[in-house]
Amino acid sequence: MTSEVLLMNLEAVVMGADSAVTIIDPGGSLSVSQGGIEKIHILNEAGPVAVMVYGGGDFAGLPWSSVISQFREAHPGRRGPVKDQAQNLIRFLAGNQLNGDDKAEQISFARYMIGFVLDFGDRLKTFGWEEGKPVSPEAAAQALTLLTQDVMFAGRDAKGQPVPRALLPESPRLAPFLQAHLGPFLEHFLSQMLNGAAFPEKLVAPLRDLAAASVVVEWLPGRASMFLTGLVISGFDGAGSLPAMVHFEFLGSFGGVLKSGPVGAISPKPRTNPIIAATFAQDDMTRAFMYGATPAYEYIAQMVSASYIYRELSAALNETARANAAVAKSLAGRLDSLAFAAPQIGSNVARQQRYDQSTQKLWPLLEAANAGILAGYAAKFMELPVIEHELMRDDGVSRPIRILAMEPGRFFWKD
């Protein structure tokens, strides 16, 4: 596995990573961890700009050191905004320039479809479906509507209107790839999830259409997290520039697209936001320090709360409908999103309160730090997940901790 941190202020960027990688066989029955793996690579020495990798230990069967080396050869001496260099890397990974494993595309697509189907199953359970039992047309339709909103829209704007997700770059290879593989993969993994339970035939085609549409937008299934690879690209555009960071995750490339989703792009701003601190992968202890809870705990709490609120509201509305159908319909419209919004609001408020407490003293120290001092703080952040894994005798995260510190026009390593 992996644990990583990024610290950034107005004059320096520091990346820190452990050196362990966990290799899992295709069946998922065996995993082996080993150390000595480099996870931070220089993309452009002139900036400098570097990339930090977590999740997948290779790409298309090639080690990341080889992939980055080939990318640098394809883009010699390139400089410019960090976001442009990130886009160049995305296009490079999506293309046919790497001599990787021929089966990698189908493996990546299979993992994507597993995540898509499991996300749909989570929505079915929200609307009352139980594993092993037939799926009702009502539950299937409601789950499909909810998943469609998540897949196709990235929240709402200031006026409350849905914001469509950005499209991935087009590829002439995608359509024939989907035609050959989407139907069989969807049928196979949906059958596995249902395990013999009946599913409404008329909703198979709409589900397949949504799966096809989901491939071309910047969206990744929530249940595909076990398969995701993340790239954190940061550094400087050149002398005199402020640092910047671009962060995206992907499942892999297939049909000439990299199935990716943006996580964030950010740069420190004087006075308003001078400190950027982010942790990645096996960062439960770091996140607990910063936000008061781990992501897994938050997800479970939100899903359980949403399911409970939905069941209670549905029962209350059914009772109301027997007495006054018009009132029940009006209430249903107003309370439509309550079950899903309320748990998220509560988590966000609690998270922000803990974040304010934990950064009140820390942020002024980081703002005044040069690259060397910032590297020391990054090492301390990395100690939290490493010590956790050492206490549990889990070698999925291990020493040595490698630190890369960058300033405009120069960089240095610190172990």
Summary of the structure (lengths in Angstrom):
residues: 415
radius of gyration: 23.1
end to end distance: 19.1
largest distance: 73.6
contacts: 1307
relative contact order: 0.18
helix: 48%
strand: 22%
